[in-house]
Amino acid sequence: MMYFKACQKCAGDLTLEKDSYGSYLKCLQCGKYTELNEVGDTRSMLHGSVSDQGVLKLAVAGSMKAAAA
C-alpha cells in the first residue's frame, strides 16, 4: 500500500511493508522506517495512534505544518 507525501521527515511517499519482525512504513525518498503494531485488523504506530488512517492524518498534518513554516 502506498501513502503519498506522508513522511514526517521529508514529505516523501511511504510504502507499507512487512518482514519477519512485523509491519513498518518505509519512505521511498529518504529511507526512514517507522515500525507499526498490529492488533487484530488495525495497525498503529508504536507511539500511540489507533489505526493506520490515524497515523496518516497525523503524518500529513505534521508535514503540512512544516511546509507552512
C-alpha positions in Angstrom: 0.0 0.0 0.0 1.3 3.5 -0.8 0.8 6.7 1.1 1.7 9.7 -0.9 3.6 12.6 0.7 3.1 11.2 4.3 6.7 11.0 5.5 7.2 13.2 8.6 10.8 13.8 7.8 10.8 14.7 4.1 7.1 14.7 3.0 8.0 11.7 0.7 5.9 8.7 -0.3 5.5 5.8 2.2 5.0 2.1 1.5 3.6 -0.3 3.9 5.9 -3.4 4.1 6.2 -6.5 6.3 9.0 -8.7 7.3 9.6 -11.5 9.9 9.6 -8.9 12.7 6.3 -7.2 11.7 5.0 -4.3 9.6 6.6 -1.0 9.0 6.2 2.1 6.9 9.2 2.9 4.7 9.8 6.3 2.9 10.9 5.8 -0.7 12.7 9.2 -0.8 14.7 9.4 2.5 14.6 5.8 3.7 13.0 6.5 7.1 11.5 3.4 8.8 8.5 3.6 11.2 7.6 0.4 13.0 3.9 -0.5 13.4 2.0 -2.5 15.9 -0.6 -4.9 14.5 -3.5 -5.8 16.8 -6.3 -7.7 15.2 -7.0 -5.9 11.9 -5.9 -2.5 13.0 -2.4 -1.0 12.7 -0.9 1.6 14.9 2.5 3.4 15.2 4.4 2.3 18.3 3.8 5.7 20.0 0.0 5.6 20.1 -2.3 6.1 17.1 -5.2 3.6 16.9 -5.3 2.9 13.2 -3.2 3.4 10.1 -5.6 6.1 8.9 -5.0 8.0 12.1 -1.3 7.6 11.5 -1.6 9.1 8.1 -3.7 12.0 9.2 -1.1 12.9 11.8 1.8 12.5 9.4 0.1 14.6 6.7 -0.9 17.3 9.3 2.7 17.4 10.6 4.2 17.7 7.1 1.7 20.5 6.3 2.7 22.4 9.4 6.4 22.0 8.5 5.7 23.2 4.9 3.8 26.2 6.1 6.6 27.3 8.5 
